[in-house]
Amino acid sequence: MSIPLLNILGEMKMQYYKSAENYLDYLCNAISNRHPGSVGNQQATAWAAEILGKFNWQVTSQPFPCIDWRNGDSFLKTPESSFRVKTGPYSLPFAGKGELIQISKLKELEEAQLDGKILLLTGEIAAGQLFPKNFPFYNPDEHKKIYQILDEKKPLVIIAATGKNPEVAGSLYPFPMFEDGDFDIPNVYLKDTEGQKLKKFAEQKIEVVIDSERIPSEGENIIASKGNSRKKIVLTAHIDTKKNTPGALDNASGIVTLLLAAEMLKDYDSDRQIEIALLNGEDYYQASGELQYIADLQGKWDEIDLCINIDAAGNVGHKIAISEYSCSDRIKARINKMVKQKPDLILGDPWYMGDHMIFVQQNVPSLAICSENMLDLCRDITHTPADDVSLVDSKLLVETAEFMVDFVNTM
């Protein structure tokens, strides 16, 4: 390779690094929130659509209704003291008094009289975040049972004393036991240690105030495509975040990687169709963007040869991990060969909480790309204000985009 060509390639890579940093800064710093329904989320999708259009992609939108929510200060008062509590995401407002009932097990919940009471959930029953009552992809029977009992017994308000649940709630401590705009019992949460202090006021009257509001709104997926064939490869990442988090690793890093790949493929002219799907709802209780994508696909899963999903990639000091799902031996061999050629890539263990699972459940061959320390990030970083741009290595995002482009071009 000649020196001038090396210089040109080096300059191109430096430009990609700069673009990655600028994209991250806009998504995580210029925009305050990217949760579905928020102004920030709408700004992010419009911005991404504009960039994809500049790189000669055919861009369409998949709009859907959703709700934003506003929360202020919430608190509770006992006969002796006050407790600062966190508002349950999408909770209805509340202001009132009632007798405190403390419950730690499902059997106790089944037997309790709760009408007109304030319910404190602790211990075993509050050990994990409940899946939203109408979540379409997975909902354990025990969670359904808890919702059924609560809807029937109608406590005035629920106070959940929680610890950590990284598999579902990320690194939040405490975590909200309920995150569900379809659940109409007002709710708050606090640390499990505070719950132990609060439960001594069981059978006494306490006061709870919840400042919260549901706001009807809209969101959209952004879909960009090139190529004319019926068969296609789909590259996905979710653009939304939890409320009040920068969402740098989760998942601005994935969106930035797809925008870099879109630029690298701006002159793509093969017949095989490539689709970039910026999905909007992976961190949202209804998964509205994912459901809208499925609805618009109209069951044509056989048209998708491969899905590549990226989430929480590019953590500083850690390699990029690639896992495969239902892939052919040819695809597996290609992955193994490419990983050996790139020192920052490794073969990773499967993980089952990302948007690739939408495709896996329909038997679509899929790849998932993330940081090798994904589980540690879920335990310590994601869904919190700590998830900022300092944790993302732009060079790893460029390398990941190059891997995706090379893989697509050799399919």
N, C-alpha and C positions, 0 to 999 in steps of 0.2 A: 504494500500500500504506500503510495507516495506521501511525502511530507505535507504538501498542500491539502490533500484529501484528509489526512489526519487532523490538520488544523481546522478544516471545515466541520468534521465530525465532532471535534472537541468544542467548537463554538456552538454547535447545535445542542450538545448535551448541556452546556452551561446555560443556554437559553431555556431549556426544559427545567433545570434546577430553579432558575429565577421564576419561571411561570408557576412551578409547584409552590414556591414560597408565597408568591402573590395570591394564588388561589386560596391557600390555607389562611392567610391573613384576612382575606375578605370573608370567608365562610365563618371563621372562628372569632374574629375581632370586630370587623366592620358590622357584622350582623349579630344582634344580641341573643336571639333565640331562633331555633329552627324546628321547633315542635310543630306538628301539623295544625293548620288553622291560624298560626301566628303570622304577623306581618313579616317577620324574619324568614319564615319558611317560604312564604310567597315570593319574597325578594330573591331567595336562593334559587328557587326553581326557574324564575324568569331570567336570572343572570346566567344559569347553566345553559338554558335553552339558547340564549343569545350567543354564547361561546361556541356551542355545537354548530349553530348555523354559520358562523364565521369560518368554520373548518369544512364547509360544504356537505354537511349532513342534512338529510331531510328530517325535520323535527316536527313532532306532533305532541299534543298534550292529552292526558287522560284525567279530566277533572272529576272530583268526587266531593260530596258534602262531609263535613267533620265538625268538631267543636273545639274551639280554643277555651281556655279557662283562666280566670284571674283569681288570685288569692292574696289576702292581706294577713294581718295578725290574727292568730287563733290562740285561745288560752282556756284553761279550766281552773276553777277555784274550789277548794275544799274548805271545811270549817276552820282549818288551821293554816293553810298555805295556798300558793298559786303555782301552777305548772305551765311552763311554756310547751306548747305542742305544735306539731307540723300538720298542715292541712292535707288531708288525703287528696291526691290528684283527681280532679273532676268532681269532688264532693259538692253536694248541695250545701247551702248555708244553714246555720242553726244558731239560735240564741235561746237558752232556757235552762231550767233546773230539773233534776230528777234524782231518784235513788240509784246509787251505784251498785251494779251487780258484777261480780268478778267470776270469770269462767276460764278454765285452762284446758278442757277436754271436750271432744265432740259429744260424748254421752251427757255431760253436764249441760251442754247447749240444748240438746234434745229435750231435757227434762225441765229446763228453766222457764219461769214466767217472766217475759221481757217487755210486754206491752207497757209503754209509758216509762220504762227504765232507761238508765244510761249504762251501756254494756262495756266492761273492760275485758278485753281478751289478752291472756298471758300464756306463757309456757308453750305446751305442746301444740295447741290449736293455732297459735300465732307464730309458729316456727318458720313458716314459709309464706311467700307472697302468693295470693290466690290468682289463678288465671282469670281474666275477665269473664263474666258469666256468659257472654255470647261470643267468646273467642272462637274463630272458625276452625283452627287447625289442631287444637289439642285442648282438652279440658278434663281433668281427672274426676272420677265419680265423687270422691270426697269433697272436692271443691264445689261441685254442683249441689251436694247435700248441704253444705254450710250455707250457700246462697239461699237454697230453698227454705231452710229453717229460719234464717234471718228475715226473709221476705214475709214469712207467715207470722212470726212472732213480733215483728215491728218494734224493736227498741227505738227510743228517741234518737240516739246517737251512739256510735261505736268508737271506743278508744282502743287502739291496738298497740300493745307494748312489744316491740320487735327487736331482734338482734341483727344478724347478717344472713343474707340469702343470695350469695353471689351467682348461683346458677341462673336465677331469674331476675333478681333486682340489682345485679352489678355490685359495686362496692359501697352502696349506701348503708349507713348505720346512723339511726335506725332506717329501716325500709318501710314504705307504705304497704300495708297488708292488702289494701284495695287500691286499684288504679283503674277505675271503670266508670265511664260516663253513663253506662246503662244501669248502674246500681244506685238506687235513690235513697238509701239511708245515709245521712250525713256521717262523716267519719274523719278522725284525726289519728295521729300516731306519735309515739314517743319511744325513747330507749327502754329496753327491757329492764334496766336497772331502775329507771324512774317508775316503771310499772310496779315494781316490787314495793316502792314507797307509797304509791297511790292505792294499792289494794287494801291497805290497812283502813281505808275509809269506806270499805264495802258496807252496804246497807245504810249508809249515811247519804244525805242529800248534797249534791255538788252542782256547780254551775259550769256550763260549757258554752263558749262562743266561737263560732266558725265563720270567718269572713271569706266567702268564696262565691264565684259566679261562673256559670257555663255560658259560653258565647257562640252562637251558631256561626260557622265559617265555611271556608272551602280550601281544598288543597288540590294538588295535581301531581301525577307522574309525568316525567319528561322522557319521551321515546325518540331516539334518533336512529336512522337506518341508512345503509348503503348497500347496493347490490340488488339484483332483480329476481333471484331464484326463490322458489317456494321454501326451500330448506334454508335454515339460518343458524348462526351462532349468536347467543345472547350473552352480553357482558352486563353484569348488574352490580349495583351498590345502592345502599339506602342513603337518602339525603337528609332525613329527619334526625332529630336528637331528642333527648329528654329535655324538659323545661329547665331553663337556667343553667345549662351546661354548654361550654364551648364546643364539645363534641369533636375534638381534633382527631383523635384516633377512631372514635365511634360517631360519625364515620366520614368526616371531611376527608380523611386520608383516602378512602375508597373513591369518593367523588373526584378528588384531584387526580387520582391515578387514571380514572376513566377519561377525564378531560385531556390528560396528556396522551393517552392512547388514541383519542379522537384526532388530536393534532398529528400524531405520527401516521395516522391512516387517512389524512385529508385527501390524498391522491389515490386512494384505493379504487380500483376499477374492475375487480373480479366479479363474476356473475354471482358467486356465493354471497348470500345476504348476511350482513353483520348488523346486529341491533344492539344499541346501548340503551339500557333501561335504568333510569334513575328513579328508583322506587321510593315511595313516600309513606312510610308507616311501620317500619320494622320495630321502632321504639314507641309505637302508639297503640293504645289499648284495643282499638278495633281492627288494626292492620288494614286500614281502608285502602291505601294505595295498592297493596298486594292483592286485595280482593278485586279492585277495579282492573288491575292488569289481567287477572284470571278471567274476569267477565269479558273483557275486550278480546282476549285470545280466542274465545268461543270454542274451547275444547280442542284446538288444533295443536296439541302437544307434539304430535308426530312430525310437525314442521321444524322442531327444534333439534338440531343435531347435538348441541352441547350448550350448557350454561357454565359461565365462569363468574362466580360471585366474589367480591372483595369487601372485607370488613375488618377494621382495626389492624390494618397493615402499616408497616413502616416505623414501628417503635424504635427509638434510638438505642443502639447497642444490641439489637436482636435481629435475627435472620427472619426472612420471609418463609412461611410454611405453606405448602400446597398439599391439600388432601383431595382424594378422588372418590367419586360415588358412581357405581354402576357403569364405569368406563370400560371400553373394549381393551383388549390386549395391545392393540396398535396405539391407542391414546396413552395407555400406561407406559409403554416403551418410549414414546416420544417425551413424556414428562420426565422419566428417569434420565434420559439422555441430556435434556436441557438443564436439569437441575445440576448434573455433574459439571456442566460447562459454566455455571454461575455460582461463585462461592457464597453469595449472600442468600441463596435459595436452598431449602431443604424439603424433604418429604415430611409432612406433618400428620398427626393423628386426626381422625374425623372429629368434627364438632357439629352439633345438630340444632343449633338455635338461630341460624342465619337464613337469609332469603333464598339461598340455594336449596333449602329443604322443600320449598314450594315446587321446584322442578324435580327433585329427587323423588318426592311422593308420587309423581306422575311418570316415573321410570325414565326420566330424561338424564342422560349421562351428564355429570356435573363435576366441576372443580370448585373448591373453596380456597381462597387466599387470605391469610391473616398473619399476624406476628406470631413467632414461635411460642411466645409467652402469653398467649391469648387468655388462658385460665387465670394467670396472675393479674392481668389487666382487669378482668371481670371482677376479681376479688378486691382490688385495691384502687382502681382508677375510673373505670367507665361509669357513666351516669352521675358523675360528680363534677364540680367546678375545677377539679385538678386535671381534667382531661383537656389540656391546652396545647398550643402549638409547639411548646418546648419539648414535647415528648415525641415529635414526629421528625424523622430524617428524610428530607426531601430527596436525597440521592437514592434512598431505597424505593421511594415511590416511582422515580424515573426508571429504575431497573425493573420494577414490577410491571410498569407499563410496557417496557421493551419486551419482557417475557410474554405478556399477553399478545402483543402485536406479532411477535415471531411465531407464537403458537398458532394464532389464527391464520397466518399466511402459509403455514405448512400443513394445515388440516386437509 
